[in-house]
């Protein structure tokens, strides 16, 4: 507020002193309407008095005006460049937003996003678009199921026959009642994920620990886990195709195997006249580390 007659609710700030960058990090275009009134982003011109854009939003949304910004709530929502792709439920409830690096896009439902293979959780994998914001109530949204990383680890650390990781088997986390239970989008640790990608973790942990107990070699067990995951990642016992692409599924298999390699140590007890006794010992390595993204070195080592 400059005076009692100049109240501007939509994030106005005076440009006195020559500083030009204000609300949302955007530059004031003082020549148009005076100090701090008109703000410029890459894909809009914003009027801080009205909280509206001057130009039509290239992201078409059938549920709101093409001149609207931040869904009418600049306190809750952020859009640094003016080109955010808003992801919603089929009834239009906002879930999260991603940046698709394009000026001409459309609003999209989560199901449509899933069908396109787009992801935001592994930057080095294909079809990555950075996540910009999440709905404030995302972790309680009734359209999704919600988990902690501890719950994901609890499911993954059950020793099962490998056949149980087939589609519909006891190890199929996406369909299990203890897992996603058929939901294709979930949150883990208040962050959105496709449920089928989280389901790769259980297989990876179980397969790695079986091989590590047998061989005592962590590196080779990680590589074998990734390779078998590529062969059977679609959950089919017969007729499946090996997936050697740079897809996010392979990254989550690797993420699970790497986590298991730090979660477990091998204890070998020497015994006379009979084979040595081998046991896996669980360390205190936290399930929260399952959220760690794959590094370039790990990709080069295990996903080539």
Buried (B, 14 or more C-beta within 10 A) or exposed (E): EEEEEEEBEBBBBBBEEEEBEBBBEBEBBBEEEEBBBBBBBEBBBBBBBBBBBEEEBBBEBEEBEEBBBBBEEBEEBEBBBBBBBBBBBEEEBBBBBBBBEEEEBEBBBBEBBBEEEBBBBBEBBBBBBEBBBBBEEBBEBEBBBBBBBBBBBBBBBEEBEBEBBBEEBBBBBBBBEEBBEEBBBBBBBEBBBBBBBBBBBBBBBBBBBBBBBEBEEBEEBBBBBBBBBBBBBBBEEEEBEEBEEBBBBBBBBBBBBBBBBEBBBBEEEEEEEEEEEBEBEEEEBBBEBBBEEBEEEBBEBBBE
